Amino acid sequence: MVVNVGDVMGRVAIAVRPDTCFADLVETMRRFKVGAVAVVDSGRRPVGVVSADDLLLREIGAERVEAVIEGRGPVRGNTKVAGDKGGTAAQVMSSPAITVTEVTPVREAARLMHEHRIRQLPVVDRVTGKIVGTVHQADLLKIFVRPPAEVLDDVEEAVRGAGVEPRTLSILVEHGLVALTGTVPRRSQIPLVVESVHAVDGVIEVDDRLGFATDDLITVPPLYL
């Protein structure tokens, strides 16, 4: 079973309009205790994201912004971006917005977060493009605390899909580690089994101790005449 964003996402999206002033952005982040907000157009389609870690926010002092968001400092109505570059969401946001849909696999969402060094992603309707929720880094981590029995069922299905009967192997699942021992019919099946098991949500590492009955990867050297 592949876990998708829709299985773990939050159905509430904190979003602002492009003309939202800087002070209101900070107040919104503090009120809802979030580190970023999506910026949406009149059709509720994300056009960018404003984060406390955004480069322009750092120019005014990231520590002060984070302190305000955490409730450790006041919001001042005349707060502006350094250099008087403007203080609206449109002027400080990172654009375009990196988004996912409810059918995006959790692994893909995690890859995007890691690649772009962000902790949350707007979730949009795959047809209309309108924002429908938010998925946070903590939401994605839920797949790694799945019940072992549930992960085992998926691992056995993955082994079966690789052409090997799981009952012929010893499969142990513990804390995201899957240990595979036993013998598969053909040597060429081993990498396929390992790859299939590793793709199961909740599996962090695969300990492969598989043997084989037939070595179908033996190559015959060419004959030179």
Long-range contacts (C-beta under 8 A, 24 or more apart in sequence): 1-154, 1-157, 1-200, 1-201, 2-105, 2-106, 2-201, 3-105, 3-106, 3-143, 3-201, 3-202, 4-102, 4-103, 4-104, 4-105, 4-106, 5-100, 5-101, 5-102, 5-103, 5-104, 5-105, 5-106, 5-109, 5-121, 5-123, 5-135, 6-101, 6-102, 6-103, 6-123, 7-106, 8-106, 8-135, 8-139, 8-140, 8-142, 8-143, 9-102, 9-123, 9-133, 9-134, 9-135, 9-139, 10-133, 10-134, 10-135, 10-136, 10-139, 11-132, 11-133, 12-133, 12-134, 13-38, 13-122, 13-123, 13-131, 13-132, 13-133, 13-134, 14-38, 14-134, 15-39, 15-40, 15-44, 15-46, 15-122, 15-131, 16-40, 16-50, 16-89, 17-89, 18-47, 18-48, 18-88, 18-89, 18-90, 18-93, 19-88, 19-89, 19-90, 20-88, 20-89, 21-87, 21-88, 22-79, 22-80, 22-81, 22-87, 22-88, 22-92, 23-75, 23-76, 23-77, 23-78, 23-79, 23-87, 25-50, 25-89, 25-92, 26-65, 26-68, 26-69, 26-75, 26-79, 27-75, 29-69, 30-68, 30-69, 30-70, 30-71, 30-75, 33-69, 34-120, 35-69, 35-119, 35-120, 36-118, 36-119, 36-120, 37-89, 38-97, 38-122, 38-131, 38-134, 39-89, 39-90, 39-93, 39-95, 39-97, 40-131, 43-128, 43-129, 43-130, 44-130, 44-131, 45-124, 45-128, 45-129, 45-130, 45-131, 46-97, 46-99, 46-122, 46-124, 46-129, 46-131, 47-93, 47-95, 47-96, 47-97, 48-89, 48-90, 48-93, 48-94, 48-95, 48-96, 48-97, 49-93, 49-94, 49-95, 49-97, 49-98, 49-118, 49-122, 50-89, 50-92, 50-93, 50-94, 51-94, 51-118, 54-92, 54-93, 54-94, 56-81, 56-85, 56-91, 56-92, 57-81, 57-92, 59-83, 59-85, 97-122, 99-123, 99-124, 100-124, 100-135, 101-125, 101-126, 102-126, 102-132, 102-133, 105-201, 106-140, 106-143, 106-201, 107-199, 107-201, 109-135, 109-140, 110-140, 113-137, 113-140, 143-201, 143-202, 144-176, 144-202, 144-204, 145-202, 146-201, 146-202, 148-173, 148-174, 150-202, 151-176, 151-178, 151-200, 151-202, 151-203, 154-200, 154-201, 154-202, 155-197, 155-200, 155-203, 158-193, 158-196, 158-197, 158-199, 158-200, 159-193, 159-196, 159-197, 161-196, 162-189, 162-192, 162-193, 162-195, 162-196, 163-189, 163-192, 164-189, 164-193, 169-210, 175-204, 176-202, 176-203, 176-204, 176-205, 177-204, 177-205, 177-206, 177-207, 178-203, 178-205, 178-206, 178-207, 179-207, 179-209, 180-206, 180-207, 180-208, 180-209, 180-210, 181-209, 181-210, 182-210, 182-211, 183-210, 183-211, 183-212, 183-213, 184-210, 184-211, 184-212, 184-213, 185-212, 185-213, 185-214, 186-212, 186-213, 186-214, 186-215, 186-216, 187-212, 187-214, 187-215, 187-216, 187-217, 188-216, 188-217
